[in-house]
């Protein structure tokens, strides 16, 4: 296990890129002492820490045509675009069983990032028991407007990307002197200002911090990516990100595009393996 942080950005279905990266890590038996997942990054973190190669990819791709998995019908009938019962119970408990025992043997620290919709501040939930802490993962991946608020300990939460899309600073504050950051947006990506400010304001009238954070999200994201780049140049961070944009949306249904993005993640990780090992202090066998 490397004494380093692994930071996983979200991005909806773009997270299948991260699934490819993490499957390569599993093939090479690469473990980190701390893992921070945001939204789709938190979901991918789960199968990585249970060492179930291919599971995140399969969960993303196998149910695309099932309305109960992700559909407007689910949103209208349940309040969640991604059906909670199917995603967080039916799949891990029956359809594609989660290896809870292997996760329990993980010796590091796992964190799921969510946003407190009252304060607008990020919450870094420690994941200790995957069954008991499942709502902490659900909160991290609950997108505004298309998900219900998630109640944990008397407080309400939504997607972690609203308040901390790339929790590198948190990892540094936690004492991780080296970090590997997996991004789902290609180099040069510029987040655009939200076009849903009015709708967000109406939907979260009682929680104005949500609309406020979303209106400034493009500014915060630019600042975070700039920080990542500074840390990379100083030799404290190793970054893996898509080399190109293949047009995968946050709620993508095109199987071929998603498979291509998954393969891109695996190949990108494979291509920088030697360099990353040198960064972590371990030169791989040739």
N, C-alpha and C positions, 0 to 999 in steps of 0.2 A: 504493500500500500504506500502510495506517495503522500508525503506530508505537504499537501497542496490543496487548493480549492478548485472545484469544477463549477463553473457558472453557466447555466443553461437558459438562454432567452426563450420567450414564448413565440407566438406567431400563428396560432390556429393550426390549420392543416399543414402549414409550412414546417411545422415541427417534425414532419416525417424526415426532413433533412437531418435533424438531431438524432433521430432513431438510427439512421445509417451510421453516423459518427460513433454513437454509443455501441452499436453492434461490432464495429471494428475494435473498439476498446475492449469489449468482452472477448473477442477472438484473441487479443494479445494479453488478456488478463491484467488490464490496467485499472487500478483502483485508486480513488482519491479519499483523503481523510475527511474532507468536507464537500458536500454537494448542495448547491443552491438552485432550485428550479422555479421558474416563473411560468404559470399558465400551462401551455403545452409542454414546456420544459420540465415542469413538475411532474406531469403525467409520464413523460418519457423517463424521467429519473427513477420511477417506480420499478419498471421492468429491468432497467440497468442494474439497480441494487439487488434485485432478486436473481440476477444473472440468467434471465430468460431471453436468450438471443432470438431476435426476430419477433418477439411478442408485441412490442410497440408498433412495429410495421404492420403486423397482422391485425391488431385491434383498430388501427387507422383505416386499413384498406378492406377488410373482410365484410364490413357491414354498410358500405356506402349506399347500397340500394335498398336498405331496410329503413322504412320511414320512422320506425320506433327509435332508431339510432340517432339520426340527425335530420330534422325536417321542419318545415313551417307548421306541419300538422302537430308535431310534438310541441312546438312553441305555443301554439294556440290552445292545445288541450292541457299542457302541464306547466307552461310558463318558462320552459327551458328548450332552446333549440337542440341542444344535445341532451337526450333523455336521461335524467338522473338515475332512474331505476335500472335502465339497461347498462349505462356506462360505468356506474359505480357499484353495482351489485350483481346483475345478471351475468355480465361478461367476466369479471374477476372471480366470481364464485362458481360459475357453471360453464359458460361457453368457452372461455379461454382462461382456465384456472390460474390464479396468481400463486406463486410459491412464497407463502408467508414465512415458512421456516428458514429459507435461505436469506430473506430480508432480515430476519431477526438475528442472523449471524454477522451481519455487517457491523464492523467495528468502528466505523466513522460516524459522522454527524450528517443528517439529511434535513434540509430546510425547504419548506414550501412558502412562497411569498404571496401574500394576499393584501388587499387594501381595505382598511377600516373606512367605511363610507361616511362615517360621522366626522372623524378627525382628518380624513384624507391622507393619513400616514400609512406606510407599509408595515405589515406585521410579518415577522419571520418565524413561522411556526416550525418547531422542531418535530419531526416525524419519528416517533419511536415505535409505534404499533400501527401497522398499515390498516388493520380493520377498525380500530378505535379512532384513528386519525384521518379516516377517509374524507370527512367533511372539510378538513384543512386543505386537502388536495383539490376537492371540488371548488372550494372558495377561490383558490388560486386561478382556476380555469373558468370561472363564471363571468363571461363577457357581458359588459353593460348592454342594456336594452333587450338582449335575447336570453337573459338568465335571471332567475330569482335571486334575491339577496340570500346569503348563507349565514345563518345565525350560529355563532360559536361563543360559548361562555357569556351569553347575554349581549354580545355585540354583533353588528352586521358587516359582512365582508363581500367584496367582489374581486374581480381579476387583479392579480398582482402587478400586471403590466401598466395599470393606470398610474401607480405611484412609484414603481421601481422596475423598469423593464429589464435592466441589466444590473443585478445586485453585486457588482464587482466591489464597490466601496464597502459594502457590508462584510464581504469575505475578507477584505484587507483589515478592516477594523477588528474582525474576529481573530486576527493573528496569522492569516495565511499569507506568507511572504511571496509565494508563487501561486499563480492561478492560470488555469486553462479556461478560456471563454469560448463557448460555442454560440455563434450568432446565426439567425435564420434569414437575415437580410444581406444581400450582396454588398461588396464594397462600393461606396458612392451612393448608396440608398439614402434618400432624404424623405423623412416622414412629412406628409402634408398636414396642414391644419385641419382639425375636425370639421366636417360639413354637417354635423348633426347637433350643433350646439343648442338650437331651439328645442329639438326633441329631447335631448338629454336634460335640459333645464326643466321641461315639463314632467318628464318621467321621474326625475329625482328632485322634485320640488322640496321635499323635506330633508334632502341630503345634498345641499348645494356644492359640497366639496367634489362630488363626482363630476358635475358639469365643469367646474373650475379646473380640475386636474386634466380632463379631456381637452379642454380648450387650450391648455398650455403644454399638452403632451409632446407635440412636435418640437418645442423648444427644449424641454427636459431631455428628450431622446437625443437631440443633437449634442447636448452637453455631455450626456453619458457616453456616446460613441467617441466624442473627442477625448474624454478621460481614458477610455479603453485604449485609444491610439497612443496617448502619451505614455501610458503604462507599458504598452507593447514596445515602444521605442526605447524605454528605459531598461528593458530586459526583465520586467517583473510579471509580464503577462504574455501568454501564447494564445493567439486567436485562430480559430477555425471558422470559416464562413463560406457561403456559396460563392463560387467563382463567377457565376452568371445567374441572371434571372430567367427562369423558364416559365414564368407566368402562372405560378400556383397561387390561388387566392386563399384567404383565411378560412373560407368554407368551400373547399374544392371537392368536386365529385368526379373529376377526370382521373381514372385509374392509371392510365399511361403516364400522365404528368407526375402523379404522386410517386409512382415507381421510379421514374427518372430522377426525381429529387432525392428519394431514398438512396439510390445508387450513387448519386453525386456526393451525398454526405459520406458514404462508406469510402468512396475513392479519394475524396479530399483528405479524409483522416489517414488513409493509407499512404497518400502521397507526401504527407508532412510527418510521418511517423518518426523517422530518424531525427529530424530537427526537433520535434517535441520531446523525444527522449533525452536529447542533449540538454534541452531547457530544464527538464525535470531532474537532470543529473544522472542519467543512465543511458549509455550508448548501447543500442540493441545489437545483437549478433547479426553479422552480414550473411 
